[in-house]
């Protein structure tokens, strides 16, 4: 509210000299001072002012980083800029990106530890190095041309979850990957001749590279079904064989007859004939003799008509071959005893 004087001083100035009304009286001064004081009292203080109504202020240009007041127009512009492309985010800042963005995500984006989470629901492209210490949720696709760092705050933290939106289990891990339907949980593809699809490294002497377990996600216990381990010199491909997991244990019999049913063959691979002649088996023939050595069904195809190939674990033949060898040794020893007896006559 603008101050409006009660006394019209311009009228007094126009009166003739000697006119008693031309005199400014003390009561008139008091009235004006009282009105001025009242108007000043209605104004906001310079320190921590409180505004009422709909105050307006100049809108700063985009990217302004000063103590200037940020208007709603400035905030809306800044939010729109985040939605279309994040160039830098200071530590202690929450960012939420929706829609599809193609950059420019070329600066270093760092989301600090704590409640600072980057949530990206569209397909986002990142070309610089990114560090997400607090966490990041990618509802669609994130393309990291350089690299991304997901840094847990301590050894018991969950770090990266792929394929689900919630905490998959109790315990600690750095990465949890879950497949969707019939799709694989992960694909590792090497590039170039001599390249590697997966490299497992440890500086420990005895170490488990991979542990295969059976159990529902979130349960406290898992049953081990196998592992890939090392002693620091060689690698072991293990399957569970603990006696506590087995029952109905019995000696194998008739193993020689079963081995005679196996049909070892020579062959060449259709997709790689340069490997030359290979020794091996046909999976469906082995399946008839040692069913647990073969996975898949003969002549099965995928939904698109391509071959759904059977597979064979030739190590599953070792028990049968061992039992057959023992039977053969027993027969040889019996014959040797008979020959020795005949020779002694």
LOMARRO-210447 format. One record per atom (N, C-alpha, C, CB): x, y, z. Coordinates in steps of 0.1 Angstrom, whole numbers, padded with zeros to 4 digits, always signed. Atoms other than C-alpha are relative to their C-alpha. Last residue first. Glycine has a CB too. Layout:
LOMARRO-210447
XYZ;...
This chain:
LOMARRO-210447
+0002+0014+0000;+0489-1286-0124;+0011-0008-0007;-0013-0003-0007;-0007+0007-0011;+0503-1252-0115;-0002-0015+0000;-0005+0006+0013;-0015+0001+0003;+0495-1238-0150;+0007-0007+0011;+0005+0014-0001;-0003+0010+0011;+0458-1247-0146;+0015-0002-0002;-0006+0004-0013;+0003+0014-0005;+0456-1230-0112;+0003-0010-0010;-0015-0001+0004;-0010+0003-0010;+0473-1198-0125;-0001-0014+0005;+0001+0010+0011;-0012+0003+0008;+0450-1197-0155;+0011-0005+0009;+0004+0012-0008;+0002+0013+0006;+0420-1200-0131;+0012-0004-0009;-0013+0000-0009;-0001+0011-0010;+0433-1173-0109;-0002-0013-0006;-0011+0002+0011;-0014+0001-0004;+0440-1150-0139;+0002-0011+0010;+0006+0013+0005;-0007+0008+0011;+0405-1157-0152;+0014-0002+0004;-0002+0007-0013;+0005+0014-0001;+0390-1146-0118;+0007-0009-0011;-0015+0000-0002;-0007+0006-0011;+0413-1115-0118;-0005-0014+0002;-0003+0008+0013;-0014+0003+0003;+0402-1106-0153;+0007-0007+0011;+0007+0013-0003;+0000+0011+0009;+0365-1110-0143;+0014-0004-0004;-0008+0003-0013;+0003+0012-0008;+0370-1088-0113;+0000-0012-0009;-0014+0002+0006;-0011+0004-0008;+0388-1062-0134;-0003-0013+0008;+0004+0011+0009;-0010+0006+0009;+0360-1062-0159;+0012-0005+0007;+0003+0010-0011;+0005+0013+0004;+0334-1056-0132;+0010-0008-0009;-0014+0001-0007;-0001+0008-0012;+0356-1028-0118;-0005-0014-0003;-0007+0006+0012;-0014+0004-0001;+0359-1013-0153;+0002-0009+0012;+0009+0013+0002;-0003+0010+0011;+0321-1014-0157;+0015-0005+0001;-0003+0005-0014;+0006+0013-0004;+0317-0997-0123;+0002-0011-0010;-0015+0002+0002;-0008+0005-0011;+0342-0970-0133;-0006-0013+0005;-0001+0010+0012;-0013+0005+0005;+0326-0965-0167;+0008-0006+0011;+0007+0011-0007;+0003+0012+0007;+0291-0962-0151;+0013-0006-0006;-0009+0003-0012;+0004+0010-0009;+0304-0937-0125;-0003-0014-0007;-0013+0004+0008;-0011+0005-0008;+0323-0917-0151;-0004-0011+0009;+0007+0011+0007;-0003+0013+0005;+0294-0913-0176;+0010-0007+0009;+0004+0000-0014;+0010+0009-0006;+0280-0883-0157;+0002-0014-0004;-0014+0005-0003;-0005+0004-0013;+0313-0865-0166;-0010-0010+0007;+0003+0012+0009;-0007+0012+0002;+0301-0865-0202;+0006-0005+0014;+0011+0001-0010;-0011-0002-0010;+0275-0839-0194;+0008-0013+0001;-0006+0004+0014;-0005+0011-0007;+0254-0839-0226;+0011+0004+0010;+0005-0011-0009;-0013-0001-0005;+0232-0813-0242;+0004-0012+0008;+0001+0012+0009;-0003+0008-0012;+0202-0815-0264;+0014+0003+0004;-0003-0015-0003;-0010+0011+0000;+0197-0787-0289;+0000-0007+0013;+0013+0005-0003;-0002-0001-0014;+0166-0766-0293;+0008-0012+0004;-0014+0000+0008;-0003+0012-0008;+0170-0762-0330;+0001+0003+0014;+0013-0007-0006;-0014+0003+0000;+0153-0732-0346;+0002-0012+0009;+0008+0012+0005;-0003+0011+0009;+0115-0732-0354;+0015-0004+0001;-0003+0003-0013;-0003-0005+0013;+0108-0698-0339;+0004-0011-0010;+0010+0011+0001;+0013-0006+0005;+0091-0713-0308;+0002+0005-0014;-0005+0011+0009;+0005-0012-0007;+0122-0734-0302;-0012+0005-0007;+0011+0011+0000;-0002-0012+0007;+0126-0770-0315;-0005+0012+0009;-0006+0001-0014;+0008-0012-0005;+0129-0804-0299;+0004+0013-0008;+0003+0002+0015;+0007-0007+0010;+0143-0832-0321;-0009+0011+0005;-0009-0010-0007;-0004+0002+0014;+0154-0854-0291;-0010+0008-0010;+0000-0015-0004;+0007+0011+0007;+0145-0839-0258;+0005-0001-0014;-0015+0002+0001;+0008-0003+0012;+0166-0818-0234;-0006-0012-0006;+0009+0007-0010;+0011-0010-0002;+0193-0826-0209;-0006+0002-0013;+0005+0013+0007;+0005-0007+0011;+0216-0857-0210;-0011+0009+0004;-0004-0009-0011;-0011-0006+0006;+0238-0874-0184;-0004+0009-0011;+0010-0011-0006;-0004-0013-0008;+0209-0881-0161;+0012+0006-0006;+0002-0004+0014;+0009-0012+0001;+0194-0905-0187;+0005+0013+0006;-0014-0004+0005;-0003-0007-0012;+0224-0929-0189;-0008+0013+0000;+0015+0004+0002;-0008+0008-0009;+0215-0956-0214;+0003+0007+0013;+0014-0003-0007;+0006+0013-0001;+0187-0942-0235;+0007-0009+0010;-0002-0007-0013;+0012-0001-0009;+0200-0907-0230;-0007-0013+0003;-0010+0010-0006;-0005+0001-0014;+0234-0917-0245;-0012+0000+0010;+0010+0011+0003;-0004+0014-0002;+0216-0924-0278;+0005-0002+0014;+0011-0003-0010;+0012+0008-0002;+0198-0890-0276;+0003-0015+0002;-0010+0002-0012;+0006-0002-0013;+0230-0871-0270;-0012-0010+0002;-0005+0014+0002;+0012-0007+0003;+0250-0885-0299;-0009+0000+0012;-0007-0007-0012;+0013+0008+0000;+0284-0893-0286;-0011+0008-0006;-0004-0004+0015;+0011-0003-0009;+0320-0881-0289;-0012-0009-0001;-0004+0014-0002;+0005+0012-0006;+0353-0880-0307;-0011+0004+0009;+0012-0007+0008;+0001+0000-0015;+0358-0851-0330;-0005-0013+0005;-0010+0011+0004;+0008+0011-0006;+0370-0849-0366;+0001+0000+0015;+0006-0014-0006;-0003+0013+0004;+0381-0815-0378;-0008-0011+0006;+0015-0003+0003;-0005+0007-0011;+0378-0783-0360;+0004-0014-0003;-0011+0000+0011;-0014-0002+0000;+0375-0765-0394;+0006-0007+0013;+0004+0015+0001;-0007+0012+0005;+0340-0780-0397;+0016+0001+0001;-0004-0003-0014;-0014-0002-0001;+0326-0753-0375;+0008-0012-0004;+0004+0004+0015;-0002-0014+0000;+0288-0748-0379;+0015+0003+0001;-0007+0006+0012;+0005-0006+0012;+0282-0784-0390;+0004+0015-0001;-0015-0001-0001;+0010-0009-0003;+0305-0799-0363;-0004+0007-0013;+0005+0010+0010;-0005-0014+0002;+0324-0829-0375;-0012+0009+0003;+0006+0002-0014;+0009-0009+0007;+0318-0865-0362;+0007+0013-0003;-0013+0002+0007;-0007-0012+0005;+0334-0896-0348;-0009+0009-0008;+0013-0005-0009;-0001-0002+0014;+0313-0920-0327;+0010+0011-0003;-0014+0004-0006;-0010-0011+0003;+0311-0937-0293;+0001+0002-0015;+0013-0002+0006;-0004+0001+0013;+0279-0959-0291;+0009+0012-0003;-0012+0000-0010;-0005-0013+0004;+0270-0968-0256;+0006-0001-0014;+0010+0006+0010;+0011-0006+0007;+0250-1001-0253;+0004+0014-0005;-0012+0001+0009;+0000+0006+0013;+0283-1020-0244;-0011+0007-0009;-0002-0015+0000;-0011-0006+0007;+0286-0997-0214;+0000-0004-0015;+0014-0002+0006;+0005-0013+0003;+0252-1009-0202;+0011+0008-0008;-0003+0008+0013;+0011+0001+0010;+0262-1045-0204;-0005+0014-0004;-0012-0008+0006;-0007+0003+0013;+0295-1038-0186;-0011-0001-0011;+0007-0013+0001;-0005-0012+0006;+0275-1020-0158;+0007-0003-0014;+0011+0007+0009;+0003+0001+0014;+0253-1049-0149;+0006+0011-0008;-0014+0000-0002;-0002+0014+0006;+0255-1040-0112;-0003+0001-0015;-0008-0010+0007;+0004+0001+0014;+0260-1007-0093;+0003-0014-0005;+0007+0011-0009;-0011+0003+0009;+0262-1009-0055;-0006-0001-0014;+0008-0012+0004;-0003+0014+0003;+0233-0993-0036;+0011-0001-0010;-0013-0007-0005;-0013+0002+0006;+0224-0959-0020;+0002-0015-0001;+0011+0006+0009;+0002+0012+0009;+0186-0955-0014;+0013-0003-0007;-0011+0002-0010;+0006+0011-0006;+0193-0920+0000;-0002-0012-0010;-0014+0003+0007;+0004+0012+0008;+0213-0890-0008;-0006-0011+0008;+0013-0005-0007;+0010-0004+0010;+0218-0854+0004;-0006-0012-0007;+0005+0010-0010;+0012-0004-0008;+0236-0864+0036;-0011+0005-0009;+0004+0012+0009;+0008+0011-0003;+0261-0883+0014;-0013+0004+0007;+0008-0010+0009;+0000+0002-0014;+0274-0850-0001;-0010-0012+0004;-0004+0012+0008;-0001+0014-0002;+0278-0852-0038;+0000-0004+0014;+0012-0005-0008;+0002+0005-0013;+0269-0817-0050;+0000-0015+0001;-0014+0005+0005;+0014+0002-0002;+0285-0809-0083;-0002-0006+0013;-0007-0009-0011;+0006+0009-0010;+0319-0794-0087;-0015-0001-0001;+0004+0004+0014;+0014-0001+0003;+0339-0779-0115;-0007-0010+0008;-0002-0001-0016;+0009+0011-0002;+0373-0774-0100;-0014+0003-0004;+0001-0005+0015;+0014-0003-0002;+0400-0749-0112;-0008-0013+0001;-0006+0008-0012;+0008+0006+0010;+0438-0752-0108;-0015+0003+0004;+0002-0015-0001;-0008+0006+0010;+0466-0734-0090;-0009-0005-0012;+0008-0011+0005;-0011-0009+0003;+0450-0710-0065;+0009-0005-0011;+0009+0002+0013;-0009+0001-0011;+0428-0737-0050;+0012+0009-0002;+0005-0015+0002;-0015+0001+0003;+0400-0728-0073;+0008-0002+0013;+0004+0012-0007;-0009-0005-0010;+0362-0732-0072;+0014-0001-0005;-0002-0008+0013;-0013-0001+0007;+0333-0736-0096;+0010+0006+0010;-0002+0009-0013;-0008-0012-0001;+0302-0747-0077;+0012-0001-0009;+0005+0002+0015;-0013+0000+0006;+0274-0772-0074;+0007+0013+0001;-0002-0004-0015;+0001+0010+0010;+0238-0779-0062;+0014-0001-0008;-0011+0003-0010;-0010+0000+0010;+0240-0761-0029;-0001-0011-0010;+0014+0000+0007;-0007+0013+0002;+0207-0760-0011;+0010+0001-0011;-0010-0011-0003;+0000+0005+0014;+0196-0725+0000;+0007-0013+0000;+0008+0010-0009;-0009+0011+0003;+0185-0713+0034;-0001-0003-0015;-0002-0012+0008;-0012-0001-0007;+0170-0680+0046;+0010-0010-0004;-0003-0001+0015;-0001+0010-0010;+0144-0677+0019;+0013+0001+0007;-0003-0014-0005;+0005-0006-0013;+0141-0643+0001;+0000-0011+0011;-0014+0005-0002;-0006-0013-0004;+0144-0658-0034;-0006+0005+0013;-0002+0010-0011;+0008-0012+0004;+0133-0694-0035;+0007+0012+0005;-0014-0002+0006;+0008-0006-0010;+0160-0721-0033;-0008+0012-0004;+0008+0003+0013;+0014+0002+0003;+0186-0741-0053;-0008+0006+0012;-0004-0014-0003;+0009+0004-0011;+0222-0731-0053;-0014-0001-0004;+0001+0010+0012;+0013+0003+0006;+0251-0728-0078;-0009-0005+0012;+0000-0010-0012;+0007+0010-0009;+0282-0712-0063;-0014-0001-0006;-0001+0005+0015;+0014+0001+0002;+0306-0695-0087;-0006-0010+0009;-0004-0003-0015;+0003-0010+0011;+0342-0683-0083;-0015+0001-0002;+0006-0005-0013;+0012+0004+0008;+0346-0700-0049;-0003+0010-0010;-0012-0004+0009;+0011-0009+0002;+0381-0694-0035;-0011-0006-0009;+0006+0013-0007;+0012+0008+0002;+0411-0712-0020;-0012+0010-0002;-0003-0010+0011;-0004+0013+0004;+0443-0692-0025;-0011-0009-0003;+0008-0006+0012;+0000+0009-0011;+0429-0657-0026;+0005-0014-0005;-0014-0002+0005;-0014+0000-0005;+0439-0631-0052;+0001-0010+0012;+0005+0013+0004;-0001-0001-0014;+0407-0636-0072;+0015-0001+0004;-0007-0012+0007;-0013-0002-0006;+0396-0630-0107;+0000+0000+0015;+0006+0014-0005;+0001+0001-0014;+0367-0642-0128;+0014+0001+0006;-0007-0014+0005;-0013+0002-0006;+0366-0630-0164;-0002+0000+0016;+0010+0011-0004;+0001-0001-0014;+0335-0634-0185;+0013-0003+0006;-0011-0009+0007;+0014-0004-0003;+0329-0630-0222;-0001+0002+0015;-0009-0011-0004;+0006+0007-0011;+0366-0629-0230;-0014+0005+0003;+0009+0002+0013;+0006-0008-0010;+0384-0618-0262;-0006-0009+0011;-0011+0009-0006;-0007+0001-0013;+0408-0640-0281;-0006+0008+0011;+0014+0005-0002;-0007+0013-0001;+0394-0628-0315;+0008+0000+0013;+0009-0003-0012;-0013+0002+0005;+0372-0598-0309;+0006-0014+0002;+0009+0011+0005;-0002-0006+0013;+0343-0591-0286;+0014-0002-0005;-0003+0015+0001;-0013-0005+0003;+0329-0612-0258;+0002+0006-0013;+0011-0011+0001;-0005+0002+0014;+0293-0615-0250;+0013+0006-0002;-0010+0006-0010;-0014-0005+0001;+0279-0619-0215;+0006-0004-0014;+0009-0006+0012;-0007+0004+0012;+0241-0622-0213;+0014+0006+0000;-0008+0003-0013;-0011-0008+0005;+0221-0619-0181;+0007-0007-0012;+0010+0002+0011;-0002-0011-0010;+0189-0630-0163;+0012+0008-0005;+0004-0006+0013;-0011+0002-0009;+0179-0650-0194;+0002+0012+0009;+0013-0004-0007;-0012-0008+0004;+0144-0645-0209;+0011-0003+0010;-0003+0015-0001;-0009+0010+0006;+0118-0673-0203;+0013+0007-0005;-0006-0006-0012;+0007+0010+0008;+0098-0651-0179;+0011-0010-0005;-0008+0006-0012;+0014-0002+0001;+0120-0622-0168;-0006-0010-0009;-0003+0015-0006;+0005+0001+0013;+0155-0629-0155;-0015+0003+0000;+0003-0013-0006;+0011+0009+0002;+0167-0616-0122;-0005+0000-0014;-0011+0003+0010;+0006-0001+0013;+0201-0600-0115;-0011-0011-0001;+0011-0002-0011;+0010+0010+0000;+0214-0592-0080;-0007+0002-0014;-0010+0001+0012;+0009+0000+0012;+0247-0574-0078;-0010-0011+0001;+0008-0001-0013;-0003-0012+0007;+0269-0564-0048;-0009+0001-0013;+0015+0000-0005;-0005+0003+0014;+0256-0588-0023;+0002+0013-0007;-0011-0009-0008;-0008-0010+0006;+0246-0590+0014;+0005-0004-0014;+0012+0005+0008;-0014+0003+0003;+0219-0609+0032;+0007+0011-0008;+0001-0013-0008;-0008-0005-0011;+0181-0607+0030;+0015-0004-0003;-0004-0007+0013;-0003+0009-0010;+0165-0611-0004;+0007+0006+0012;+0008-0012-0005;+0003+0014+0003;+0152-0595-0035;+0002-0010+0011;+0008-0004-0012;-0011+0007-0006;+0148-0559-0023;-0002-0015-0002;+0002+0004+0015;-0001+0001-0015;+0122-0545-0046;+0012-0007+0004;-0013-0006+0005;+0001-0014-0006;+0119-0532-0082;+0001+0000+0015;-0013+0006-0004;+0011-0001-0010;+0130-0563-0101;+0001+0013+0007;+0001-0012+0010;+0011+0009+0003;+0151-0572-0132;-0011+0000+0011;+0005-0014-0001;+0004-0001+0014;+0185-0557-0122;-0012-0010-0001;+0011-0004-0010;+0011+0010+0002;+0196-0549-0087;-0006+0002-0014;-0012+0003+0011;+0007-0001+0013;+0229-0532-0081;-0010-0011-0001;+0010-0001-0011;-0006-0010+0009;+0245-0524-0047;-0008+0002-0013;+0014-0004-0003;+0003+0005+0013;+0230-0540-0016;+0004+0011-0010;-0016-0002-0001;+0010-0006+0008;+0250-0529+0014;-0004-0008-0012;+0005+0014-0005;+0013+0007-0001;+0266-0551+0040;-0010+0006-0009;-0005+0000+0014;-0001+0013+0006;+0302-0540+0031;-0013-0008+0000;+0010-0008+0008;-0007+0010-0009;+0295-0504+0036;-0001-0014-0006;-0006+0001+0014;-0006-0008-0011;+0283-0472+0017;+0008-0009+0010;-0010+0008+0008;+0007+0002-0013;+0277-0491-0015;+0007+0007+0011;-0001-0015+0003;-0009+0002-0011;+0291-0475-0047;-0007-0002+0013;+0010+0012+0001;+0010+0001-0010;+0273-0479-0080;+0007-0004+0013;-0011-0011-0003;-0005+0005-0013;+0298-0466-0105;-0011+0000+0010;+0012+0008+0005;+0008-0005-0012;+0287-0462-0141;+0006-0007+0012;-0015-0003-0002;+0002+0009-0011;+0310-0464-0172;-0009+0006+0011;+0013-0005+0006;-0013+0001-0007;+0316-0448-0206;-0001-0010+0011;+0004+0014+0006;-0011+0001+0010;+0288-0452-0231;+0013-0001+0007;-0001+0012-0009;-0012-0006-0005;+0263-0460-0203;+0011-0002-0010;+0004-0006+0014;-0012+0004+0008;+0229-0467-0218;+0012+0008+0005;-0003+0003-0015;-0011-0010-0002;+0200-0467-0193;+0012-0005-0008;+0004+0002+0015;-0014+0003+0005;+0168-0484-0203;+0009+0011+0003;-0001-0002-0015;+0000+0004+0014;+0133-0485-0186;+0015-0004-0004;-0005+0011-0009;+0012+0007+0003;+0126-0482-0149;-0001-0005-0015;-0012+0009+0003;+0003-0001+0015;+0161-0473-0140;-0012-0008-0004;+0013-0004-0008;+0010+0009+0004;+0164-0467-0102;-0003+0003-0015;-0013+0002+0008;+0006-0004+0013;+0196-0452-0089;-0010-0010-0004;+0011+0002-0011;+0008+0009+0007;+0212-0453-0055;-0006+0005-0013;-0011-0005+0009;+0013+0002-0008;+0229-0432-0028;-0009-0010-0007;-0007+0013+0000;-0003+0005-0013;+0264-0436-0042;-0012-0002+0008;+0010+0010+0008;+0013+0000-0008;+0255-0433-0078;+0003-0006+0013;-0011-0007-0008;-0001+0006-0013;+0287-0423-0097;-0013+0001+0007;+0012+0006+0008;+0011-0003-0010;+0285-0416-0134;+0003-0008+0013;-0013-0004-0006;-0001+0009-0011;+0314-0414-0160;-0010+0004+0011;+0014+0001+0006;-0011-0002-0010;+0303-0397-0191;+0000-0010+0011;-0001+0015+0005;-0013+0001+0007;+0282-0407-0221;+0012+0003+0009;+0000+0009-0012;-0011-0006-0008;+0249-0414-0204;+0013-0002-0007;+0000-0006+0015;-0013+0003+0005;+0217-0422-0224;+0010+0008+0008;+0001+0004-0015;-0010-0011-0002;+0183-0425-0208;+0014-0004-0006;+0001+0004+0014;-0012+0005+0005;+0152-0445-0218;+0011+0011+0000;-0001-0006-0014;-0001+0001+0015;+0125-0434-0196;+0013-0006-0004;-0002+0014-0006;+0011+0008+0005;+0117-0439-0159;+0000-0002-0015;-0013+0004+0005;+0002-0003+0015;+0149-0425-0145;-0010-0010-0005;+0014-0001-0007;+0011+0009+0005;+0150-0422-0107;-0002+0003-0015;-0013+0001+0009;+0003-0004+0014;+0183-0408-0093;-0010-0010-0005;+0013+0000-0009;+0002+0011+0009;+0183-0412-0055;-0003+0005-0014;-0011-0010+0005;-0001-0006+0014;+0197-0389-0029;+0000-0011-0010;+0013+0008-0001;+0013+0001+0007;+0184-0402+0004;+0000+0005-0014;-0011+0008+0008;+0011-0004-0008;+0218-0409+0018;-0013-0002-0008;+0002+0015+0004;+0006+0010-0009;+0250-0411-0002;-0011+0006+0008;+0011-0006+0010;-0007+0003-0013;+0256-0386-0029;-0007-0010+0008;+0002+0013+0008;+0011-0001-0010;+0243-0386-0065;+0006-0005+0013;-0012-0009-0005;-0003+0007-0013;+0272-0378-0088;-0012+0002+0009;+0013+0005+0006;+0011+0000-0009;+0267-0370-0125;+0003-0008+0012;-0013-0005-0007;+0000+0010-0011;+0299-0363-0143;-0012+0002+0009;+0014+0002+0008;-0008-0004-0011;+0291-0343-0175;+0000-0011+0010;-0006+0013+0006;-0014+0001+0003;+0280-0357-0208;+0009+0004+0012;+0003+0008-0012;-0004+0005-0013;+0243-0365-0201;+0016-0002-0001;-0007-0013+0004;-0015+0003-0002;+0232-0344-0230;+0003-0004+0014;+0008+0012-0004;-0011-0008-0004;+0212-0365-0234;-0004+0015+0000;+0013-0002-0009;-0011+0004+0007;+0189-0387-0253;+0012+0008+0004;-0002+0001-0015;-0010-0010+0002;+0160-0385-0229;+0012-0006-0008;+0005+0006+0013;-0012+0005+0007;+0128-0404-0228;+0010+0011-0003;-0004-0007-0013;+0000-0001+0014;+0102-0396-0202;+0012-0006-0006;-0002+0015-0005;+0010+0007+0006;+0109-0390-0166;+0000+0002-0015;-0014+0003+0006;+0001-0002+0014;+0140-0379-0147;-0011-0009-0006;+0013-0003-0007;+0010+0009+0005;+0140-0375-0109;-0002+0003-0015;-0014+0001+0007;+0004-0003+0014;+0170-0359-0093;-0010-0011-0004;+0012+0001-0009;+0008+0011+0005;+0177-0356-0055;-0004+0004-0014;-0013-0003+0008;+0012-0003+0008;+0205-0333-0046;-0007-0012-0005;+0005+0009-0012;+0011-0004-0009;+0230-0337-0017;-0013+0004-0008;+0004+0012+0008;+0002+0009-0011;+0260-0338-0040;-0011+0006+0009;+0013-0003+0008;-0009-0001-0011;+0256-0315-0070;-0004-0010+0011;-0001+0014+0006;+0008-0001-0012;+0240-0326-0102;+0009+0000+0013;-0010-0013+0001;-0007+0002-0013;+0255-0320-0135;-0009+0001+0011;+0012+0010+0001;-0014-0002+0003;+0245-0322-0172;+0008-0001+0013;+0003+0014-0006;-0007-0004-0012;+0211-0337-0168;+0015+0002-0003;-0002-0010+0012;-0015+0003+0000;+0190-0338-0199;+0007+0005+0012;+0006+0005-0013;-0005+0002+0013;+0153-0334-0208;+0015-0004-0001;-0003+0012-0009;+0008+0011+0007;+0137-0339-0174;+0006-0003-0014;-0014+0004-0001;-0004+0013-0005;+0164-0319-0157;-0007-0011-0007;-0003-0001+0015;-0014+0002+0004;+0159-0289-0180;+0005-0014+0005;+0009+0011+0004;+0001+0005+0014;+0121-0291-0174;+0014-0003-0006;-0006+0011-0009;+0005+0014+0000;+0128-0289-0137;-0001-0005-0014;-0014+0000+0007;-0011+0009-0005;+0150-0258-0142;-0004-0015+0000;+0005+0004+0014;-0010+0001+0010;+0124-0240-0163;+0011-0010+0004;+0006+0013-0004;+0006+0008+0011;+0097-0247-0138;+0010-0003-0011;-0013+0006-0005;+0001+0014-0005;+0119-0234-0110;-0005-0009-0011;-0008-0001+0013;-0014+0005+0000;+0127-0202-0129;+0000-0015+0004;+0009+0009+0009;-0004+0002+0014;+0090-0196-0137;+0014-0006-0001;-0002+0014-0007;+0006+0012+0004;+0081-0202-0100;+0004-0003-0015;-0015+0000+0002;+0014-0001+0002;+0106-0175-0091;-0006-0013-0005;-0004+0011-0011;+0004+0009+0011;+0140-0181-0077;-0015+0000-0001;+0005-0015+0002;+0013+0008-0003;+0151-0151-0056;-0003-0008-0013;-0011+0009+0003;+0012-0006+0006;+0188-0141-0064;-0013-0009+0003;+0001+0003-0015;+0010-0001-0011;+0213-0156-0040;-0012+0007-0005;+0006+0008+0012;-0003-0011-0009;+0234-0167-0070;-0011+0000+0011;+0000+0014-0008;-0003+0006-0012;+0236-0197-0094;+0005+0011+0010;+0012-0011-0002;-0005-0010-0010;+0219-0187-0126;+0002-0007+0014;-0011+0011+0002;-0014+0003-0004;+0217-0217-0150;+0005+0010+0011;+0009+0000-0011;-0003+0014-0003;+0186-0204-0168;+0015-0002+0004;-0003-0009-0012;-0003+0008+0012;+0181-0166-0166;+0004-0014+0004;+0011+0006-0009;-0014+0002+0004;+0166-0152-0134;+0001-0008-0013;+0008-0006+0012;-0004+0014+0002;+0129-0143-0133;+0014+0000-0005;-0009-0007-0010;-0006+0003+0013;+0123-0108-0119;+0004-0014-0001;+0012+0010-0003;-0015-0004+0001;+0101-0108-0088;+0005-0003-0014;+0008-0008+0011;-0006+0003+0013;+0063-0110-0080;+0015+0005+0001;-0007+0007-0012;-0012-0008+0003;+0045-0112-0047;+0006-0004-0013;+0010+0000+0011;-0007+0006+0011;+0010-0128-0047;+0012+0008-0004;-0009-0003-0012;+0005-0003+0013;-0007-0120-0014;+0008-0008-0011;+0001+0015-0003;+0014+0004+0001;+0014-0120+0017;-0005+0003-0014;-0009+0007+0011;+0008-0006+0011;+0052-0118+0021;-0014-0005+0001;+0006-0002-0014;+0011+0008+0002;+0072-0124+0053;-0010+0006-0010;-0007-0004+0013;+0013-0005+0002;+0106-0108+0054;-0010-0011-0002;+0000+0009-0012;+0010+0010-0001;+0136-0125+0070;-0014+0005-0002;+0001-0007+0013;-0005+0013-0004;+0157-0093+0074;-0011-0010+0002;+0008+0002+0014;-0010+0003+0009;+0144-0064+0053;+0007-0014+0004;+0011+0011-0001;-0013-0003-0004;+0112-0064+0073;+0011-0004-0010;+0004-0006+0014;-0008+0012-0004;+0080-0066+0054;+0013+0005+0005;+0001-0010-0011;-0010+0005+0009;+0059-0033+0053;+0007-0012+0006;+0009+0011-0005;+0007+0010+0008;+0027-0028+0074;+0010-0006-0010;-0012+0006-0008;+0002+0012-0008;+0047-0010+0101;-0006-0011-0008;-0009+0003+0012;-0013+0007-0002;+0060+0014+0075;-0002-0013+0008;+0010+0009+0007;-0004+0006+0012;+0024+0024+0066;+0013-0008+0000;+0001+0010-0011;+0009+0012+0002;+0015+0029+0102;+0003-0007-0013;-0015+0005+0000;-0004+0011-0009;+0045+0051+0108;-0008-0012-0002;+0000+0005+0015;-0013+0005+0005;+0038+0072+0077;+0004-0012+0009;+0011+0011+0000;+0004+0008+0012;+0001+0077+0089;+0013-0007-0006;-0006+0009-0011;+0007+0012-0005;+0013+0087+0124;-0004-0009-0012;-0013+0004+0007;-0010+0009-0006;+0039+0111+0109;-0007-0013+0005;+0007+0007+0012;-0008+0005+0010;+0012+0127+0087;+0010-0010+0005;+0007+0011-0008;+0008+0009+0008;-0013+0131+0115;+0009-0007-0011;-0012+0008-0006;+0002+0013-0008;+0014+0145+0139;-0008-0010-0009;-0008+0004+0013;-0012+0007+0000;+0024+0171+0112;-0002-0014+0007;+0012+0007+0006;+0000+0006+0013;-0012+0181+0108;+0013-0008-0002;+0000+0012-0011;+0009+0012+0001;-0016+0185+0145;+0001-0007-0013;-0014+0004+0004;-0006+0012-0006;+0015+0207+0146;-0008-0012-0001;+0004+0003+0014;+0002+0001-0014;-0001+0232+0122;+0007-0013+0005;-0015+0000+0004;+0001+0014-0002;+0011+0241+0087;+0000-0002+0015;+0012-0008-0006;-0009+0004-0011;+0003+0278+0082;-0002-0015+0002;-0003+0007+0013;-0013+0003+0007;-0013+0286+0048;+0009-0006+0010;+0006+0012-0007;+0000+0014+0004;-0047+0284+0065;+0012-0004-0007;-0012-0002-0009;-0003+0009-0011;-0039+0317+0083;+0000-0015-0003;-0010+0003+0011;+0012+0009-0003;-0038+0335+0050;+0004-0009+0011;-0004-0007-0013;+0008-0006-0010;-0009+0361+0053;-0013-0008+0003;-0003+0014-0003;-0008-0003-0012;+0006+0352+0020;-0008+0007+0010;+0013+0008-0004;-0007-0013-0001;-0020+0340-0004;+0007+0001+0013;-0010+0012-0002;+0007-0010-0007;-0028+0303-0007;+0008+0013+0001;-0004-0004+0015;+0007-0009+0009;-0013+0282-0034;-0007+0011+0007;-0010-0008-0009;-0010-0008+0008;+0013+0265-0012;-0007+0010-0009;+0009-0009-0008;-0005-0010-0009;-0015+0254+0012;+0010+0009-0008;+0006-0006+0012;+0011-0010-0002;-0032+0236-0017;+0005+0011+0009;-0013-0006+0005;+0000-0008+0012;+0001+0218-0026;-0011+0011+0001;-0002-0009-0012;-0009-0011-0002;+0003+0207+0011;+0001+0008-0013;+0014-0006+0003;-0004-0003+0013;-0028+0185+0008;+0009+0013+0000;-0013+0003-0010;+0000-0014+0003;-0030+0171+0043;+0005+0003-0014;+0009+0008+0010;+0013-0005-0004;-0039+0135+0047;-0001+0014-0003;-0003-0003+0015;+0000-0011-0010;-0008+0123+0027;-0015+0004+0003;+0008+0012-0003;+0008-0012+0005;-0012+0090+0008;-0001+0010+0011;-0014-0005-0006;+0004-0010-0010;+0015+0062+0015;-0007+0012-0007;+0013+0006+0007;-0008-0012+0001;+0014+0034-0010;-0005+0010+0010;+0000+0006-0015;+0009-0012+0000;+0000+0000+0000;+0009+0012+0000;-0010+0000+0012;
